[in-house]
Amino acid sequence: MPEGASFRFIQSGDFHLDQPLGGLSNVPDHLRDLFCDAARSATKNVFENAVLHDVDFVLLTGNLLDVRRSTPKTLGFLLEQFETLNKVGIQVYWAGGSIDPPVRWPSSIALPENVHVFKTGSPQEIYFERDERPICTITGRCNPAREPREGEYRADPSGLFTIAMSHGEIEAGTIRNSEIAYWAIGGKTSRHKPKSSPAFSLFAGSPQGFVPTDVGQRSCTLVEVQDDGSMESEALATDVVRWQSELIELESCESISDLEQVLKNRMQTLIGSKGRRHLLVDWRVIISGDSPKDLLDETTWSKMTGALNKEFGEDHGEAWTHEVTVETSSVIPEPWYQEQTISGDFLRMARELQADPTIEIDLKSMLGSLEQGGRVAQAVEIDSRETRRKILQESRRMGVQLLRAE
């Protein structure tokens, strides 16, 4: 690449601007506006980071919004962000995804001149220039109907640093066998780096988590390319609401009030390190030794949740607890697993499924043929390891109560 042609850019995408936060059975009144505005607020943080870090351009890898569902307010918001970058000379390269192909953008609404949209079909090449001098090549296309074939994306023949933009899954070999230095990929809500050495590839993820399983920091990615082609990247936090899953492990617990105080102390620590964002917390408590049997009662969990929210979450509180669950080995002692009974068989099977996540749990096959394609089938689908964990935990608790009822 030409000497002295260092540059920096931000990669982001999967804004889903028309999607509120979800996954809770009930959203308290004081959090409803936050749930509705979170995606836009986090997206605004992406563009503000672009200005703050004085980047040369921004790569957007699709699924920004679904025009068919978006309101004029949402469309206007995105245009405002583009215009903010246009005023300071930052270019935008947009490779649409499954919900935002360029053909859906209203022809009556002109995009600012700094926004460059890749079309469907074969990858197109755009040169990023500085002072009329090509600095790098960006090659991309809108979400394809199939995965890119090896060789479709090509490095610039003159040796310019080349960036490929795509959306959706790409075979590791397609990336690994190319001479393209950086692959910006969209289609996943979490930040993820495929195994694609020696090329650098990244799903930047969404700037905001949307459901309880989207735990942890959400971000955009800042990339700095030196004049020798070396790269440094950094995840910049953008989420305004953070889903937090906390695991508390205790050797023993003498009373419910003791556990409640442990959770409150931990919550104070979380709040002290959360920055300028709201926390949505679920607690998983595991007690290995003695504990009150009332800890397995859902009423106890509900009271504990209420106490936490009264202190930390009501009105304009900083952290809202949406779930508390407790597992205690003292309630399910080891001898119960060894019993040659229906209860023992059930517990051994539950433990095996919990220990080995590769064992498939297919609840759909147990439904009638008329139900397998409907809402009931969707309700029993296990779509993540976290969902699997919660189902096994709850089924074990209910199984013990039913099978060992006196």
C-alpha positions in Angstrom: 0.0 0.0 0.0 1.3 3.5 -0.7 3.6 5.0 1.9 1.9 7.4 4.4 -1.6 6.1 3.6 -2.7 5.3 7.1 -6.4 5.6 7.9 -9.0 4.7 10.4 -12.6 3.6 10.2 -15.5 2.3 12.3 -17.4 -0.9 11.5 -21.0 -1.3 12.7 -24.4 -2.6 11.5 -27.5 -4.5 12.6 -29.0 -1.4 14.1 -32.6 -2.7 13.8 -33.8 0.8 14.4 -37.5 -0.1 14.2 -37.1 -2.8 16.9 -37.7 -2.1 20.6 -36.1 -4.1 23.4 -38.1 -7.2 24.3 -38.1 -10.6 26.0 -39.7 -9.6 29.3 -43.2 -10.6 30.3 -43.8 -7.2 31.8 -42.0 -3.8 31.2 -42.4 -1.3 34.0 -43.9 2.0 33.0 -40.8 4.0 33.7 -38.7 1.9 31.4 -41.0 1.8 28.4 -39.6 4.9 26.7 -36.1 3.5 27.3 -37.1 0.2 25.6 -38.5 2.0 22.6 -35.6 4.4 22.1 -32.6 2.2 23.0 -31.8 1.2 19.4 -31.7 4.8 18.2 -29.7 6.0 21.2 -27.1 3.3 20.8 -26.9 4.0 17.0 -26.3 7.6 17.8 -23.4 6.6 19.9 -21.9 4.9 16.9 -21.9 8.1 14.8 -20.7 10.2 17.7 -17.8 7.8 18.1 -17.0 8.3 14.4 -16.7 12.0 14.9 -14.9 11.8 18.2 -12.2 9.5 16.8 -11.9 11.5 13.6 -12.4 8.4 11.3 -12.1 8.6 7.6 -15.2 6.5 6.9 -17.8 4.2 8.5 -18.7 0.7 7.2 -22.3 -0.3 7.8 -22.9 -4.0 7.1 -26.7 -4.2 6.8 -29.9 -4.6 8.7 -30.0 -1.0 9.8 -33.8 -0.7 9.5 -36.8 -2.2 7.7 -38.3 0.5 5.6 -41.5 -1.4 5.4 -42.0 -1.1 9.2 -40.1 2.2 9.9 -41.9 5.4 10.8 -40.9 8.8 9.3 -39.3 9.5 12.6 -36.9 6.5 12.3 -36.1 7.3 8.6 -35.4 11.0 9.6 -33.2 9.9 12.5 -31.0 7.8 10.2 -30.7 10.6 7.7 -29.7 13.0 10.5 -26.9 10.7 11.5 -25.7 10.5 7.9 -25.8 14.2 7.6 -23.8 14.7 10.8 -21.0 12.7 9.2 -21.4 14.5 5.9 -20.8 17.9 7.6 -17.3 16.8 8.8 -16.3 14.9 5.7 -16.7 11.3 6.9 -17.8 8.9 4.2 -20.3 6.1 4.7 -20.3 2.7 2.9 -23.5 0.7 3.3 -23.9 -2.9 2.3 -27.5 -3.8 2.9 -28.6 -7.0 4.7 -31.7 -9.1 4.6 -34.1 -6.3 5.8 -32.6 -3.3 4.1 -31.7 -4.0 0.5 -31.3 -0.7 -1.5 -34.4 -1.4 -3.6 -36.6 -0.8 -0.5 -35.2 2.7 0.1 -37.8 5.3 -0.9 -36.8 6.9 -4.2 -38.3 10.1 -3.0 -35.8 10.4 -0.2 -32.3 11.3 -1.3 -29.3 10.1 0.7 -26.6 12.6 1.5 -23.7 12.6 -0.9 -21.3 11.0 1.5 -23.4 7.7 1.6 -22.3 5.1 -0.9 -24.7 2.1 -1.2 -23.6 -1.2 -2.6 -26.1 -2.9 -5.0 -27.0 -6.6 -5.3 -25.2 -8.9 -7.7 -21.5 -9.0 -8.1 -19.3 -7.1 -5.7 -18.7 -3.5 -6.7 -15.4 -1.6 -6.0 -15.3 1.9 -4.6 -12.0 3.8 -4.0 -11.7 5.8 -0.8 -9.6 8.9 -1.7 -7.8 11.5 0.2 -6.8 14.7 -1.6 -7.7 12.9 -4.9 -5.3 10.1 -4.1 -6.7 6.5 -3.7 -6.0 5.2 -0.2 -7.9 1.9 -0.1 -10.4 -0.1 -2.0 -13.7 -1.1 -0.6 -15.5 -3.9 -2.4 -19.0 -5.1 -1.4 -22.5 -5.9 -2.3 -26.0 -6.1 -0.8 -27.0 -9.2 1.0 -26.6 -12.1 -1.5 -29.1 -14.9 -1.9 -26.2 -17.3 -1.4 -22.8 -17.3 0.4 -20.0 -15.6 -1.6 -18.0 -18.1 -3.7 -14.3 -18.3 -3.4 -12.7 -15.7 -5.8 -15.8 -13.4 -6.1 -14.2 -10.8 -3.8 -10.8 -9.8 -5.1 -8.0 -7.7 -3.7 -7.0 -4.5 -5.5 -4.5 -5.5 -8.3 -2.4 -2.4 -7.7 -1.7 -3.4 -4.0 -4.1 -0.9 -2.3 -5.4 -2.1 1.1 -8.6 -3.9 0.3 -11.7 -4.1 2.5 -14.5 -6.6 1.7 -18.1 -6.0 2.9 -20.7 -8.7 3.1 -23.7 -9.8 5.1 -24.5 -13.3 6.4 -22.4 -16.4 6.7 -19.2 -16.8 4.7 -17.2 -20.0 4.6 -13.8 -19.7 6.3 -12.0 -20.9 3.2 -13.5 -18.0 1.1 -11.9 -15.6 3.5 -8.7 -17.5 4.3 -7.9 -18.1 0.6 -8.4 -14.5 -0.5 -5.8 -11.8 -0.5 -8.2 -9.3 1.0 -6.8 -7.8 4.2 -10.1 -7.0 6.1 -13.6 -8.5 5.9 -16.4 -6.5 7.4 -19.4 -8.8 7.9 -22.9 -8.2 9.1 -25.8 -10.4 10.2 -25.0 -11.2 13.9 -26.1 -9.1 16.9 -23.0 -10.1 18.9 -19.4 -9.2 18.1 -17.7 -12.2 16.6 -14.4 -13.0 14.9 -14.5 -16.0 12.6 -11.4 -18.2 12.4 -10.1 -16.8 9.1 -6.4 -16.3 9.6 -4.4 -14.8 7.9 -7.1 -12.3 6.8 -8.8 -10.2 9.5 -12.6 -10.7 9.6 -15.2 -9.4 12.0 -19.0 -9.5 12.7 -19.2 -6.1 14.5 -22.5 -7.0 16.0 -25.3 -4.7 17.0 -24.6 -1.5 19.0 -27.5 -2.5 21.4 -28.6 -5.8 22.8 -32.3 -6.5 22.4 -33.3 -9.5 24.5 -32.2 -11.0 27.8 -29.8 -13.4 26.1 -27.9 -10.5 24.5 -25.8 -10.2 27.7 -22.7 -8.1 28.1 -21.3 -5.1 26.3 -22.5 -4.1 22.8 -20.2 -2.0 20.7 -18.9 -0.7 17.4 -15.4 -1.5 16.2 -12.7 1.1 15.6 -9.9 0.0 13.2 -6.7 1.8 12.6 -4.6 0.8 9.6 -1.0 1.8 9.5 0.9 2.6 6.3 2.6 -0.8 6.3 -0.8 -2.5 6.3 -0.8 -3.5 10.0 -4.0 -3.1 11.9 -5.2 -2.4 15.4 -8.9 -2.7 16.5 -10.8 -1.7 19.5 -14.4 -2.3 20.6 -16.1 1.0 21.6 -19.1 0.5 24.0 -22.3 1.9 22.5 -25.2 0.3 24.4 -27.4 2.5 26.5 -29.1 -0.5 28.1 -27.0 -3.5 29.1 -28.4 -7.0 29.7 -26.4 -8.4 32.6 -26.5 -12.1 33.7 -25.0 -12.5 37.2 -23.9 -15.9 38.6 -23.6 -16.0 42.4 -22.1 -19.2 43.9 -22.3 -19.7 47.6 -21.1 -22.6 49.8 -24.1 -22.2 52.1 -27.0 -19.8 52.9 -28.6 -19.7 56.4 -31.5 -17.4 55.5 -33.3 -15.7 52.6 -32.4 -12.3 54.0 -28.7 -13.3 53.9 -29.0 -14.1 50.2 -30.9 -10.9 49.5 -28.1 -8.9 51.1 -25.5 -10.7 49.0 -27.4 -9.7 45.8 -27.8 -6.1 47.0 -24.0 -5.8 47.7 -23.3 -7.2 44.2 -25.8 -4.8 42.7 -24.0 -1.8 44.3 -20.8 -3.0 42.6 -22.5 -3.4 39.2 -24.0 0.1 39.4 -20.6 1.6 40.3 -19.1 0.2 37.1 -22.0 0.5 34.6 -21.1 3.9 33.2 -23.9 6.0 31.6 -26.3 3.1 30.9 -29.1 1.3 32.5 -28.7 -2.3 33.6 -31.3 -5.1 33.2 -30.1 -7.9 35.4 -31.0 -11.6 35.9 -29.5 -13.5 38.8 -28.7 -17.2 38.9 -27.8 -18.3 42.4 -26.1 -21.7 43.0 -25.8 -22.9 46.6 -23.6 -26.0 47.1 -24.3 -26.6 50.8 -27.1 -26.1 53.3 -29.9 -23.6 52.6 -33.5 -23.0 53.4 -35.9 -25.1 51.2 -38.0 -22.0 50.7 -35.3 -20.8 48.3 -36.8 -23.1 45.6 -40.2 -21.4 45.9 -41.0 -19.0 43.1 -42.8 -16.7 45.6 -39.5 -16.2 47.4 -37.8 -15.3 44.0 -40.6 -12.9 43.3 -40.2 -11.2 46.7 -36.5 -10.9 46.3 -36.9 -9.4 42.8 -39.3 -6.9 44.3 -36.9 -5.9 47.1 -34.1 -5.4 44.6 -36.2 -3.3 42.3 -37.6 -1.2 45.1 -34.0 -0.2 46.1 -32.3 0.0 42.7 -34.8 0.0 39.9 -38.0 1.9 40.6 -38.8 5.3 39.1 -35.6 6.4 37.5 -33.4 3.7 39.1 -30.2 2.6 37.6 -30.7 -1.2 37.5 -33.8 -3.4 37.0 -33.9 -7.0 38.1 -36.1 -9.0 35.7 -35.4 -12.5 37.1 -34.0 -14.3 40.1 -33.5 -18.1 40.1 -31.9 -20.3 42.8 -30.4 -23.8 42.5 -29.5 -25.6 45.7 -27.9 -29.1 45.9 -29.2 -29.4 49.5 -32.7 -29.6 48.0 -31.6 -32.2 45.4 -29.0 -34.2 47.3 -26.8 -36.7 45.5 -28.5 -39.9 46.8 -31.7 -38.8 45.0 -29.8 -39.1 41.7 -28.8 -42.7 42.5 -32.3 -43.9 43.3 -33.7 -46.6 41.0 -37.0 -44.8 40.7 -38.8 -42.7 38.0 -37.5 -39.6 39.9 -33.9 -40.9 39.9 -34.1 -41.7 36.2 -35.5 -38.2 35.5 -32.7 -36.5 37.5 -30.0 -38.5 35.9 -31.3 -37.6 32.4 -31.6 -33.9 33.4 -28.0 -33.9 34.6 -26.7 -35.6 31.5 -28.4 -33.1 29.3 -27.1 -30.2 31.4 -23.5 -31.6 31.2 -23.5 -32.2 27.5 -25.0 -29.3 25.4 -24.4 -31.3 22.2 -27.2 -33.7 23.1 -30.2 -32.4 21.1 -33.5 -31.6 22.9 -36.2 -31.8 20.3 -39.5 -30.8 22.0 -41.2 -30.2 18.6 -41.2 -33.9 17.8 -43.5 -34.4 20.8 -46.2 -32.2 19.4 -49.1 -33.3 17.2 -48.7 -32.8 13.5 -51.1 -29.9 13.5 -49.1 -28.0 16.1 -45.5 -28.6 14.8 -45.6 -25.5 12.5 -47.5 -23.1 14.7 -47.1 -21.0 17.8 -46.7 -23.9 20.1 -43.7 -25.1 18.2 -42.1 -21.7 18.3 -42.7 -21.6 22.1 -40.8 -24.8 22.7 -37.9 -24.1 20.4 -34.6 -24.0 22.2 -32.6 -21.4 20.3 -29.7 -20.8 22.6 -27.5 -22.4 25.3 -29.0 -19.9 27.8 -32.5 -21.0 26.9 -31.5 -24.6 27.2 -30.0 -24.0 30.7 -33.1 -22.3 32.0 -35.4 -25.0 30.6 -33.4 -27.8 32.2 -33.1 -25.9 35.5 -36.9 -25.3 35.7 -37.8 -28.8 34.6 -35.5 -30.3 37.2 -37.1 -28.2 39.9 -40.7 -29.0 38.8 -39.8 -32.7 38.3 -38.6 -33.0 41.9 -41.7 -31.4 43.2 -44.1 -33.6 41.2 -42.2 -37.0 41.3 -41.3 -36.8 45.0 -44.6 -35.4 46.2 -45.6 -37.0 49.5 
